[in-house]
Amino acid sequence: MIKRRSFLVGSLAAAASTTFGCASQPPPPPADPAGAAGAGAAPPPPTNQKKSLLILGGTGFVGPAVVDAARARGFSITLFNRGKTRPELFPDIEKLRGNRDPNKDEGLKALEGRSFDAVIDTSGYVPRIVRASAELLSKNVKQYIFISSISVYKDTSTPNMDETAAVGTMADPTVETMGKEFENYGPLKALCEQAAEKAMPGRVANVRPGYIVGPGDGTDRFTYWPLRVAKGGEMLVPGSANDPIQVIDVRDLAEWLVKLVADGTNGVFNATGPGTPHTMGSVIEASKTASPKSDVKLTWVPASWLKTKESGGGEPIDLPIWAPAEGETAGFHRVSVARAQKAGLTFRPLDTTLTDLLAWFNALPAERQAKRRAGLSPEREAELLRAFHEESKKK
């Protein structure tokens, strides 16, 4: 459950955004300007003039939110992707077709000779591929923003870790697959960060989101909780009401990414939130507020009991977003975002995110609503609740 959850936490950007793959590893070593393709001086101070923005990807989950935020600031926007994910979006925006992998199709040819103030890379998972785009663009782009993940961190057992915490590594950094348990996801993202920084030293913002949530989230992970509360009846809720939960609304992330471009801000940032985490209890209570007619009855089930049901090869218990607030995941939802807040990251109310999320999901086609992609099935939940009550009576 923990290994799988480590992968799922990634933002992406992880969950959503894209068409291409790319990755990363431990904290980038000091960049060597001589070895960086096209590396130049630091960008000039930010100005108020109209910015030109290139988005690698742009039609998944994070990308469209970035487009909306950039439009609100009057940016000139260009998308680069394969044209296979919702190509009908944004008919009024310039679209360049190609492939993030320079060895496939037309590769990056459409980007050759093009100049932009900044690029936001929402679709990078493999360092070789991130390196290719960053090196190509380094001579004609002032700033490269790479969407990474807090899954880069090697150890999530310590609360309040900041951007200086050690990141995961791989025995063979040339591997480009995620692994059976997605154990390579975090280290690959870390290697992607390093690839971008090496290509454009001092001109990169490596952004590490946690769970990215809100309208448009096709993973159904966070959505599971307000939907389950809305359904009513007896509901299994894991852990305790005080267990911390950190998520970031995709619109808050997007608006902040665009602010980084407007201000010319670079560096490494954790981008989850809020600064003082929500709790499992506050998420459930906000979900009740979003569905005032629900007759939900909560049954809180200890993490220790759930663990016994998964041990020894038991069927996985899919309780998305939540992680035990102890042991290996004690710091998973207690990540410091002080640096990002200082750079202007803000958070809308949880009630707003949940209300908007439910409205979006309930407007989807009925067949899509019926095919939930995360969370307990009604049958599995009933089975666990039955077993929990039976064992509790014996004590």
Order of alpha helices (4+ residues) and beta strands (2+ residues): alpha-alpha-beta-alpha-beta-beta-beta-alpha-beta-alpha-beta-beta-alpha-beta-beta-beta-alpha-beta-beta-alpha-beta-alpha-alpha-alpha-alpha-alpha
